[in-house]
Amino acid sequence: MSSATLAARRDRALGAGAPLFYNAPLHIVRGEGVYLFDAEGRRYVDMYNNVPCVGHADPTVVEAMARQQGTLNVHSRYLHEGIVAFAERLAGLHGPAIENVVFSCSGTEANEVALRMARLATGKSGIVCTNATYHGNSEAVAKLNRIGDISNATGTVRAIPFPEMLRPLVPGASEAELCKAYLDRLRGAIRSLEDDGAGFAGLIVCSIFANEGLPDVPRGFMPRAAEIVRAAGGLVIADEVQSGYCRTGRWWGYDVTGFTPDIVVTGKPMGNGLPLAATAASRPLVEGFRAATRYFNTFASSPLQAAVGMAVIDVIERDGLAENVAAVGAFLKAALRERKARFASIADVRGHGLFVGVEITKADAARTPDQDRAVEVINRLKDRGFLTSNAGAFRNVVKIRPPLVFARRHAEEFLVAFDATMAELDG
């Protein structure tokens, strides 16, 4: 079946408009390690998917999944040692303040639990997020997604400008002055929620501002933001769905940006493809949430989730993947920064570990974001066998986020394709 025929059939089955990547969508039939294979047998290096964090079809994870599914998989309202052990191990990857875990099946669900937890604990309903974020698809969580600045406040949510250095809130300001300006916006959003009667329950951020395009953040912003939030009686929610699980070279993104969250949300990479997510917090927060909601999730906190989740952590630790991410990520980012001087449309290269963003702009004094060219870069890289995507407030940041097993040789191969692509576009 041709890709065009399958795409038409897909529209009929799923409804036209269901998202697809690339101008010529890929028909993927198999994955192995960092590679994906299409229906014609062509191999691609996957530089986008953080769901299979230890590699596509990792044999340790697949074996754990098959063994547990062949033994027992039931809902969460039975005793099972594997579930308890997994919760203990996951909580132990955080600091001592994180003691309990609520399991779910997606980042959306886990963020929904986090919002409910914060609102129950504070007795307030107002949430602050950034103006270019994404936290999920449920009705409650979707209210956080790219809703605009505080002037476009909606109900119990306020969005503030995300902190960045490339297009600063106050042009010409020093880094310290810029940090203060962004923090003042946070203070203003909190006051707005209090003045409107919603009250302030908390701040939710991706710890490294991934959907915002991985901006370089003014030094000290997140630790000071956390202080402001707590002084106002709110809680700090770290959405680690993208930044967690050693993506940055450390277990958690909040370690990179230097703050301590009250609630941590994890998802995508936890099950290496099996739907698995979690909301982790202190015992009082979790037990207060459970007492008020009697929350359960039919497919979460299952023996299968626990077995797979444990296997993923086993592979990360056994194979030294955090160290691999730190080393290969540093090499890749440094190499891409060298390209900035060679290619006029590269305005910036930034990121952490194996999560790198290349900002594509017009070659003008204003460095006008160029989404069209970024999309062209992505499609030409795909044609050369490397799969990336785009992100950022203007969708002009080439998003590089391969599995944690991505090695230096893969990075070197990618750089050859990247150079050829940029040479074509920048002349």
C-alpha positions as CSV (number, residue, x, y, z in Angstrom):
1,M,0.0,0.0,0.0
2,S,1.4,3.4,-1.0
3,S,1.9,6.1,1.6
4,A,-0.7,8.3,-0.2
5,T,-3.3,5.5,-0.1
6,L,-2.6,4.8,3.6
7,A,-2.9,8.5,4.4
8,A,-6.3,8.7,2.6
9,R,-7.5,5.7,4.5
10,R,-6.2,7.2,7.7
11,D,-8.2,10.3,7.1
12,R,-11.4,8.2,6.6
13,A,-10.7,6.2,9.8
14,L,-9.4,8.9,12.1
15,G,-10.9,12.0,10.6
16,A,-9.1,14.5,8.4
17,G,-6.7,16.7,10.4
18,A,-5.1,14.1,12.7
19,P,-1.5,15.4,12.9
20,L,1.3,14.0,10.8
21,F,4.9,14.9,10.5
22,Y,6.7,16.0,7.4
23,N,5.5,17.2,4.0
24,A,5.7,13.6,2.7
25,P,4.6,11.6,5.8
26,L,6.5,8.5,6.7
27,H,5.1,5.0,6.9
28,I,7.1,3.5,9.7
29,V,7.0,-0.2,10.3
30,R,9.8,-1.1,12.6
31,G,12.2,0.4,15.2
32,E,15.5,-0.8,16.7
33,G,17.8,1.3,19.0
34,V,18.1,4.8,17.5
35,Y,16.7,3.7,14.1
36,L,13.3,3.6,12.5
37,F,12.5,1.8,9.3
38,D,9.9,2.7,6.7
39,A,7.7,0.4,4.6
40,E,10.3,0.4,1.8
41,G,13.1,-0.7,4.2
42,R,14.8,2.7,4.4
43,R,16.5,3.4,7.7
44,Y,16.2,6.7,9.6
45,V,18.1,7.9,12.6
46,D,15.4,9.0,15.1
47,M,16.4,12.3,16.6
48,Y,13.0,13.3,17.9
49,N,11.3,10.6,20.0
50,N,12.0,10.7,23.7
51,V,9.3,8.0,24.3
52,P,11.6,5.1,23.6
53,C,14.3,6.7,25.7
54,V,16.5,3.5,26.0
55,G,16.0,2.8,22.3
56,H,13.3,1.3,20.1
57,A,12.4,-2.3,21.0
58,D,15.0,-2.5,23.7
59,P,15.3,-6.2,24.5
60,T,15.5,-5.8,28.3
61,V,12.3,-3.8,28.3
62,V,10.5,-6.0,25.8
63,E,11.4,-9.2,27.8
64,A,10.2,-7.6,31.1
65,M,6.9,-6.6,29.4
66,A,6.3,-10.0,27.9
67,R,7.2,-11.8,31.1
68,Q,4.9,-9.8,33.3
69,Q,2.0,-9.8,30.8
70,G,2.3,-13.5,30.5
71,T,2.1,-13.8,34.3
72,L,-0.3,-11.2,35.6
73,N,-1.7,-7.8,34.7
74,V,-4.7,-6.4,36.6
75,H,-6.0,-3.1,37.8
76,S,-4.5,-1.2,40.7
77,R,-6.8,-2.2,43.6
78,Y,-4.9,-5.3,44.6
79,L,-1.7,-5.6,46.6
80,H,1.4,-6.2,44.4
81,E,5.0,-6.0,45.5
82,G,6.2,-4.9,42.1
83,I,4.1,-1.7,42.1
84,V,5.3,-0.8,45.6
85,A,8.9,-1.4,44.7
86,F,8.6,0.7,41.5
87,A,7.0,3.6,43.4
88,E,9.7,3.5,46.1
89,R,12.5,3.4,43.4
90,L,10.9,6.3,41.5
91,A,10.5,8.5,44.5
92,G,14.1,7.6,45.5
93,L,15.4,9.3,42.3
94,H,14.3,12.6,43.7
95,G,15.3,14.4,46.9
96,P,13.9,13.5,50.4
97,A,10.9,15.8,50.0
98,I,9.4,13.6,47.3
99,E,8.0,10.6,49.1
100,N,4.9,9.3,47.3
101,V,3.8,8.6,43.8
102,V,0.4,8.6,42.0
103,F,0.6,6.6,38.8
104,S,-1.3,7.3,35.6
105,C,-1.0,6.6,31.8
106,S,-0.1,9.9,30.2
107,G,1.5,13.3,30.9
108,T,-1.9,14.9,30.5
109,E,-3.3,12.7,33.3
110,A,-0.3,13.3,35.5
111,N,-0.5,17.1,35.1
112,E,-4.2,17.0,35.8
113,V,-3.4,15.2,39.1
114,A,-0.7,17.8,39.8
115,L,-3.2,20.7,39.3
116,R,-5.8,19.0,41.5
117,M,-3.2,18.3,44.1
118,A,-2.0,21.9,44.2
119,R,-5.6,23.3,44.3
120,L,-6.7,20.9,47.1
121,A,-3.6,21.6,49.2
122,T,-3.9,25.4,48.9
123,G,-7.6,25.8,48.8
124,K,-7.0,28.2,45.8
125,S,-7.6,27.6,42.1
126,G,-5.2,30.0,40.2
127,I,-2.3,28.6,38.2
128,V,0.5,30.5,36.5
129,C,2.2,29.1,33.4
130,T,4.2,30.6,30.5
131,N,2.9,32.0,27.3
132,A,4.3,29.4,25.0
133,T,3.9,26.2,26.9
134,Y,2.2,22.8,26.5
135,H,1.2,20.5,29.3
136,G,-1.5,18.2,27.8
137,N,-4.8,17.7,26.1
138,S,-7.5,17.4,28.8
139,E,-9.9,20.3,29.2
140,A,-8.3,21.5,32.4
141,V,-4.7,21.1,31.3
142,A,-5.3,22.5,27.8
143,K,-6.2,25.8,29.4
144,L,-2.5,26.2,30.1
145,N,-1.4,25.8,26.5
146,R,-0.2,28.9,24.7
147,I,-2.9,31.2,26.1
148,G,-1.1,34.5,25.7
149,D,0.2,37.0,28.2
150,I,-1.4,38.1,31.4
151,S,-3.5,40.7,29.4
152,N,-5.2,37.7,27.9
153,A,-5.9,36.1,31.3
154,T,-8.6,33.5,31.3
155,G,-10.5,32.4,34.4
156,T,-8.1,30.7,36.8
157,V,-5.0,30.7,34.6
158,R,-2.4,33.5,34.0
159,A,0.4,33.2,31.4
160,I,3.6,35.1,31.8
161,P,6.4,35.6,29.2
162,F,8.8,32.8,29.3
163,P,12.3,33.8,30.4
164,E,14.8,34.1,27.6
165,M,18.0,35.9,26.6
166,L,17.7,36.0,22.7
167,R,14.6,38.2,22.6
168,P,14.6,39.7,26.0
169,L,11.6,41.3,27.7
170,V,13.6,44.4,28.2
171,P,16.0,45.0,25.3
172,G,19.4,46.2,26.5
173,A,18.9,45.1,30.1
174,S,21.6,43.3,32.0
175,E,21.1,39.7,32.9
176,A,20.2,40.6,36.5
177,E,17.8,43.3,35.4
178,L,16.2,40.9,32.9
179,C,15.8,38.3,35.6
180,K,14.0,40.8,37.8
181,A,11.7,41.9,34.9
182,Y,10.6,38.3,34.4
183,L,10.1,37.8,38.1
184,D,8.1,40.9,38.3
185,R,5.7,39.4,35.7
186,L,5.3,36.4,37.9
187,R,4.5,38.6,40.9
188,G,2.0,40.5,38.8
189,A,0.3,37.3,37.7
190,I,0.0,36.1,41.3
191,R,-1.5,39.5,42.3
192,S,-4.0,39.3,39.4
193,L,-5.2,35.9,40.5
194,E,-5.6,37.0,44.1
195,D,-7.4,40.3,43.1
196,D,-9.8,38.3,40.9
197,G,-10.7,36.0,43.8
198,A,-9.3,32.8,42.3
199,G,-6.3,32.9,44.7
200,F,-3.0,31.4,43.8
201,A,-2.4,27.6,43.9
202,G,0.9,27.3,42.0
203,L,3.3,27.7,39.1
204,I,3.7,25.0,36.5
205,V,6.7,24.9,34.2
206,C,8.7,22.5,32.1
207,S,11.9,22.6,34.0
208,I,14.0,23.5,31.0
209,F,11.2,25.3,29.0
210,A,11.2,22.8,26.2
211,N,8.1,23.9,24.3
212,E,9.3,27.4,24.6
213,G,12.3,26.5,22.4
214,L,14.9,25.6,25.2
215,P,15.7,29.3,25.8
216,D,18.8,30.3,27.7
217,V,17.2,31.6,31.0
218,P,18.6,34.5,33.1
219,R,20.7,33.0,35.8
220,G,18.9,32.5,39.1
221,F,15.4,32.8,37.6
222,M,14.0,29.5,38.6
223,P,15.3,29.4,42.2
224,R,14.0,32.9,42.8
225,A,10.7,32.1,41.1
226,A,10.3,29.1,43.4
227,E,10.9,31.4,46.4
228,I,8.2,33.9,45.2
229,V,5.7,31.1,44.6
230,R,6.1,29.7,48.1
231,A,6.1,33.1,49.7
232,A,2.7,33.6,48.1
233,G,1.4,30.3,49.4
234,G,1.6,28.4,46.2
235,L,3.3,25.2,45.1
236,V,5.9,24.7,42.3
237,I,5.0,22.0,39.8
238,A,7.8,20.7,37.6
239,D,6.6,19.1,34.4
240,E,9.4,16.7,33.7
241,V,7.7,14.8,30.9
242,Q,10.2,16.0,28.4
243,S,13.2,17.0,30.6
244,G,13.2,14.1,33.0
245,Y,14.8,10.6,32.8
246,C,18.3,11.8,32.1
247,R,17.4,13.8,29.0
248,T,19.7,16.6,30.2
249,G,22.5,14.3,31.4
250,R,21.0,14.4,34.9
251,W,18.0,12.6,36.1
252,W,15.8,15.7,36.3
253,G,15.6,19.0,34.4
254,Y,15.1,20.8,37.7
255,D,18.6,19.9,38.7
256,V,19.9,21.8,35.6
257,T,17.8,24.9,36.2
258,G,18.5,24.8,39.9
259,F,15.2,24.6,41.8
260,T,13.4,22.2,44.1
261,P,9.8,21.4,43.0
262,D,6.9,20.5,45.3
263,I,5.2,18.3,42.7
264,V,7.0,16.5,39.9
265,V,5.2,15.1,36.8
266,T,6.8,12.5,34.6
267,G,5.5,10.6,31.6
268,K,6.7,9.9,28.0
269,P,10.0,8.0,28.6
270,M,9.0,6.1,31.7
271,G,7.7,3.1,29.9
272,N,9.8,3.3,26.7
273,G,6.5,3.2,24.7
274,L,4.2,1.6,27.2
275,P,1.7,4.3,28.5
276,L,3.1,5.2,31.9
277,A,3.2,8.5,33.8
278,A,3.4,9.6,37.4
279,T,2.8,12.6,39.8
280,A,5.2,12.6,42.7
281,A,5.2,14.8,45.8
282,S,5.5,14.8,49.6
283,R,3.4,12.4,51.7
284,P,1.1,15.1,53.0
285,L,0.3,16.4,49.5
286,V,-0.4,12.9,48.1
287,E,-2.3,11.7,51.0
288,G,-4.4,14.9,51.1
289,F,-5.2,14.4,47.4
290,R,-6.1,10.7,47.9
291,A,-8.4,11.5,50.9
292,A,-10.2,14.2,48.9
293,T,-10.6,12.3,45.6
294,R,-10.3,8.6,46.2
295,Y,-8.4,8.7,42.8
296,F,-7.7,5.5,40.9
297,N,-6.8,4.7,37.3
298,T,-7.9,1.4,35.8
299,F,-4.7,0.9,33.7
300,A,-2.3,2.7,36.0
301,S,-0.3,1.4,38.9
302,S,-0.5,-2.1,37.3
303,P,2.0,-4.9,37.5
304,L,2.8,-4.4,33.8
305,Q,3.6,-0.7,34.3
306,A,5.8,-1.6,37.3
307,A,7.7,-4.3,35.5
308,V,8.4,-2.1,32.4
309,G,9.1,1.0,34.5
310,M,11.7,-0.9,36.5
311,A,13.3,-2.3,33.4
312,V,13.7,1.2,31.9
313,I,15.5,2.4,35.0
314,D,17.6,-0.7,35.1
315,V,18.8,-0.1,31.5
316,I,19.5,3.6,32.2
317,E,21.7,2.7,35.2
318,R,23.3,-0.4,33.8
319,D,24.4,1.2,30.5
320,G,25.5,4.6,32.0
321,L,23.0,6.5,29.8
322,A,23.1,9.7,31.8
323,E,26.9,9.8,31.2
324,N,26.4,9.1,27.5
325,V,23.8,11.9,27.3
326,A,26.1,14.4,28.9
327,A,29.1,13.5,26.7
328,V,27.4,13.1,23.4
329,G,25.1,16.1,24.0
330,A,28.1,18.3,24.8
331,F,29.8,17.2,21.6
332,L,26.7,17.8,19.5
333,K,25.9,21.2,20.9
334,A,29.5,22.4,20.6
335,A,29.6,21.2,17.0
336,L,26.3,22.9,16.1
337,R,27.5,26.1,17.7
338,E,30.5,26.1,15.4
339,R,28.0,26.0,12.5
340,K,26.4,29.2,13.7
341,A,29.3,31.2,12.3
342,R,29.0,29.4,8.9
343,F,25.3,29.5,8.3
344,A,23.5,32.9,8.3
345,S,20.1,31.5,9.2
346,I,21.3,30.0,12.5
347,A,20.7,32.6,15.2
348,D,21.3,30.4,18.3
349,V,22.1,26.9,19.4
350,R,21.2,25.9,23.0
351,G,19.9,23.1,25.1
352,H,20.9,20.5,27.7
353,G,22.3,17.1,27.2
354,L,20.6,15.3,24.3
355,F,17.9,18.0,24.0
356,V,19.2,20.7,21.6
357,G,17.5,23.5,19.8
358,V,18.8,25.3,16.7
359,E,17.0,28.6,16.2
360,I,16.4,29.4,12.5
361,T,15.8,33.1,11.6
362,K,16.0,35.4,8.7
363,A,19.5,36.9,8.3
364,D,18.3,40.4,9.3
365,A,19.3,42.6,12.1
366,A,16.2,41.7,14.1
367,R,16.8,38.0,13.7
368,T,13.2,37.5,12.6
369,P,11.9,34.0,13.3
370,D,11.7,31.9,10.1
371,Q,9.3,29.0,10.7
372,D,9.2,28.2,7.0
373,R,12.9,27.7,6.7
374,A,13.0,25.7,9.9
375,V,10.3,23.4,8.5
376,E,12.4,23.1,5.3
377,V,15.4,22.2,7.3
378,I,13.4,19.4,9.0
379,N,12.1,18.0,5.8
380,R,15.4,18.0,4.1
381,L,17.0,16.3,7.1
382,K,14.3,13.7,6.8
383,D,15.1,13.1,3.2
384,R,18.7,12.5,4.3
385,G,17.6,10.0,6.9
386,F,17.5,12.0,10.1
387,L,14.2,12.7,11.9
388,T,13.8,16.0,13.8
389,S,10.9,18.4,14.4
390,N,10.3,22.0,15.4
391,A,9.4,23.8,18.6
392,G,9.4,27.3,20.2
393,A,7.0,30.2,20.4
394,F,7.5,30.8,16.7
395,R,7.9,27.1,15.7
396,N,11.3,28.1,14.2
397,V,13.6,26.0,16.5
398,V,14.8,22.7,15.1
399,K,14.2,20.3,17.9
400,I,16.8,17.5,18.4
401,R,15.8,14.9,21.0
402,P,17.1,11.4,20.2
403,P,16.9,8.3,22.4
404,L,19.4,8.3,25.2
405,V,21.4,5.6,23.5
406,F,22.3,8.0,20.7
407,A,26.1,7.7,20.3
408,R,28.8,10.0,19.1
409,R,29.0,8.2,15.7
410,H,25.3,9.0,15.2
411,A,26.0,12.7,16.0
412,E,28.8,12.8,13.5
413,E,26.6,11.3,10.8
414,F,23.9,13.8,11.6
415,L,26.4,16.7,11.3
416,V,27.3,15.7,7.7
417,A,23.6,15.7,6.8
418,F,23.0,19.0,8.7
419,D,25.9,20.7,6.9
420,A,24.6,19.6,3.5
421,T,21.1,20.8,4.3
422,M,22.2,24.2,5.6
423,A,24.6,24.7,2.6
424,E,21.7,24.1,0.2
425,L,19.4,26.6,2.0
426,D,22.0,29.3,3.0
427,G,23.9,29.0,-0.3
